[in-house]
Amino acid sequence: MKQSKAWWVYGPWFAMACVAALLWGQLTLAAEDSRLIGVEGQPVPPMMTAIAQATPAQPRDIDRHWAQDCIQGLVQRRLATIDSQGYFYPEATVSWQELTQVLNLMFPTGRADSWANPLEQALGLTGANVASHYPDHYYLPSRAIARGEALMALAAKVNGSFLTQANGTLRASLTDADQIPHFAREGVAAALARRLVVDYPEPTRLRPNDLLTRGELAAMLCRASGNEQLQGLVPAGAIAPFQTPPPAAPPTTERRGVWLTNIDSQVLFSQDNLVEAVDRLAALNFNTLYPTVWNWGDTLYPS
């Protein structure tokens, strides 16, 4: 009787809580998917599809967008898609899955190496590339991506080269270079060298952590297409300049360095050995020491 009474007292409240939780879950899912819904409840079409549209049309929602001519050029060449109502959705965000599909269709490559990280596998990248240090857990196909990530992936896909002074190039070219994540710095520098970095009206402001939009991606694709007509459709005032860093001042003293290692050497295993080694190196006119502190790190350059 006590159990029956408890059910009549608390059962309805428990049932209402379950229904509320179910409704909340549905609302949450709807909110997460809201960026995929276009006009009249229709899903936003993929940025590009392997099945070309039969009759390219003038997108209805790109008037006065700074990349309007580029978007129209991609649509006319069947390199970008619009929905059945003629909408392109230039301000919609782009997921990793959408970006990798676009890049693989526009710049097809082979199969990635077996040791490749998830992003390299998705893009079919082989060998050393500017995306090789992208953290595995950051690649989530459904996640909307940032501008810095997109430029890194684009530069890797078009075989952007490593720069000897990547950080100096970023600081000389972009006003917010310090905001670029460490894993994307080589990629953004390579994109700068290829003139792929675009933004309007401030081309020197990368906004690397802002979410990428379809309109911005269209402009990047035009710049990376290799087609001079498409490249010319991006306004010159939207292309970030490629600035080389100023030459470093010549050293005032000669640097003579030596590596102190814990392999095949006893120097670092006792204080007496270390004092003797430093004294001997000083007598030989060495002025810089490079002691080993960690043997199992990852390099941030091809090695």
GIFENCOR-V517059 format. One record per residue. N is the residue number from 1. SS is DSSP state (helix for helix, strand for strand, loop for the rest). PHI is phi in whole degrees, 0 to 359 (none if undefined). BURIAL is 1 if it has 9 or more other C-alpha atoms within 8 Angstrom, else 0. Layout:
n: (N/N)
ss: (SS/SS)
phi: (PHI/PHI)
burial: (BURIAL/BURIAL)
//
This chain:
n: (1/2/3/4/5/6/7/8/9/10/11/12/13/14/15/16/17/18/19/20/21/22/23/24/25/26/27/28/29/30/31/32/33/34/35/36/37/38/39/40/41/42/43/44/45/46/47/48/49/50/51/52/53/54/55/56/57/58/59/60/61/62/63/64/65/66/67/68/69/70/71/72/73/74/75/76/77/78/79/80/81/82/83/84/85/86/87/88/89/90/91/92/93/94/95/96/97/98/99/100/101/102/103/104/105/106/107/108/109/110/111/112/113/114/115/116/117/118/119/120/121/122/123/124/125/126/127/128/129/130/131/132/133/134/135/136/137/138/139/140/141/142/143/144/145/146/147/148/149/150/151/152/153/154/155/156/157/158/159/160/161/162/163/164/165/166/167/168/169/170/171/172/173/174/175/176/177/178/179/180/181/182/183/184/185/186/187/188/189/190/191/192/193/194/195/196/197/198/199/200/201/202/203/204/205/206/207/208/209/210/211/212/213/214/215/216/217/218/219/220/221/222/223/224/225/226/227/228/229/230/231/232/233/234/235/236/237/238/239/240/241/242/243/244/245/246/247/248/249/250/251/252/253/254/255/256/257/258/259/260/261/262/263/264/265/266/267/268/269/270/271/272/273/274/275/276/277/278/279/280/281/282/283/284/285/286/287/288/289/290/291/292/293/294/295/296/297/298/299/300/301/302/303)
ss: (loop/helix/helix/helix/helix/helix/helix/helix/helix/helix/helix/helix/helix/helix/helix/helix/helix/helix/helix/helix/helix/helix/helix/helix/helix/helix/helix/helix/helix/helix/helix/helix/loop/helix/helix/helix/strand/loop/helix/helix/helix/loop/strand/loop/loop/loop/loop/loop/loop/loop/loop/loop/loop/loop/loop/loop/loop/loop/loop/loop/loop/loop/loop/loop/loop/loop/loop/helix/helix/helix/helix/helix/helix/helix/helix/helix/loop/loop/loop/loop/loop/loop/loop/loop/loop/loop/loop/loop/loop/loop/loop/loop/strand/loop/strand/helix/helix/helix/helix/helix/helix/helix/helix/helix/helix/helix/loop/loop/loop/loop/loop/loop/loop/loop/loop/loop/loop/helix/helix/helix/helix/helix/helix/loop/loop/loop/loop/loop/loop/loop/loop/loop/loop/loop/loop/helix/helix/helix/loop/loop/loop/loop/loop/strand/loop/strand/helix/helix/helix/helix/helix/helix/helix/helix/helix/helix/helix/loop/loop/loop/loop/loop/loop/loop/loop/helix/helix/helix/helix/helix/helix/helix/helix/loop/loop/loop/helix/helix/helix/loop/loop/helix/helix/helix/helix/helix/helix/helix/helix/helix/helix/helix/helix/loop/loop/loop/loop/strand/loop/loop/loop/loop/loop/loop/loop/loop/loop/loop/loop/loop/strand/loop/strand/helix/helix/helix/helix/helix/helix/helix/helix/helix/helix/helix/loop/loop/loop/helix/helix/helix/helix/loop/loop/loop/loop/helix/helix/helix/strand/loop/loop/loop/loop/loop/loop/loop/loop/loop/loop/loop/loop/loop/loop/loop/loop/loop/strand/strand/strand/strand/loop/loop/loop/loop/loop/loop/helix/helix/helix/loop/helix/helix/helix/helix/helix/helix/helix/helix/helix/helix/helix/helix/helix/loop/loop/loop/loop/strand/strand/strand/strand/loop/loop/loop/loop/loop/loop/loop/loop/loop/loop/loop/loop)
phi: (none/296/296/297/295/298/296/294/279/257/303/301/295/297/297/296/295/296/297/297/296/296/296/297/298/294/294/296/298/296/294/296/266/297/291/268/259/260/290/55/74/277/291/296/290/299/301/210/224/292/263/291/290/292/231/300/233/281/303/273/239/244/301/70/284/297/256/305/296/295/301/299/297/294/295/298/270/59/257/215/244/234/276/294/267/89/261/258/62/294/263/289/280/235/269/300/300/296/294/295/297/298/294/289/286/276/229/295/225/269/267/289/293/294/271/295/284/304/292/299/294/296/265/68/272/231/70/293/208/284/252/290/254/289/302/304/284/280/276/237/308/271/279/292/255/270/297/298/296/297/294/300/295/296/298/294/292/261/61/299/272/291/257/291/233/299/296/296/295/297/294/284/258/235/283/242/299/291/271/286/301/301/287/255/294/298/292/294/298/295/293/299/297/268/61/259/279/228/192/215/263/243/294/273/252/284/53/295/258/283/292/287/254/296/295/294/297/302/295/297/293/300/293/270/294/82/264/299/295/294/300/287/279/273/304/301/287/254/262/293/287/260/250/277/292/297/297/289/294/297/294/275/228/282/262/240/247/217/268/259/244/258/249/58/204/253/300/271/261/204/293/297/298/293/298/297/293/295/298/294/295/296/294/270/72/280/235/221/242/238/282/287/240/201/264/240/276/257/284/257/208/301/217)
burial: (0/0/0/0/0/1/1/0/0/0/1/1/0/0/0/0/0/0/0/0/0/0/0/0/0/0/0/0/0/0/0/0/0/0/0/0/1/1/0/0/0/0/0/1/0/0/1/1/1/0/0/0/0/0/0/1/0/0/1/0/1/1/0/0/0/0/1/1/0/1/1/1/1/1/1/1/0/1/1/1/1/1/1/0/0/1/1/1/1/1/0/1/1/1/1/1/0/1/1/1/1/1/1/1/1/0/0/0/0/0/0/1/1/0/0/1/1/0/1/1/1/0/1/1/1/1/0/0/1/1/1/1/0/1/0/0/0/0/1/0/0/0/0/1/1/1/1/1/1/1/1/1/1/1/1/1/1/0/0/1/0/1/0/0/0/1/0/1/1/1/1/1/1/1/1/1/1/0/0/1/0/0/1/1/1/1/1/1/1/1/1/1/0/0/1/1/1/1/1/0/0/0/1/1/1/1/1/1/1/0/1/1/1/1/1/1/1/1/1/1/0/1/1/1/1/0/0/0/0/1/1/0/1/1/1/0/0/1/1/1/1/1/0/0/1/0/0/0/0/0/0/0/0/0/0/0/1/0/0/1/1/1/0/0/0/1/1/1/0/0/0/0/1/1/0/0/1/0/0/0/1/1/0/0/0/1/1/0/1/0/0/1/0/0/0/0/0/0/0/0/0/0/0)
//
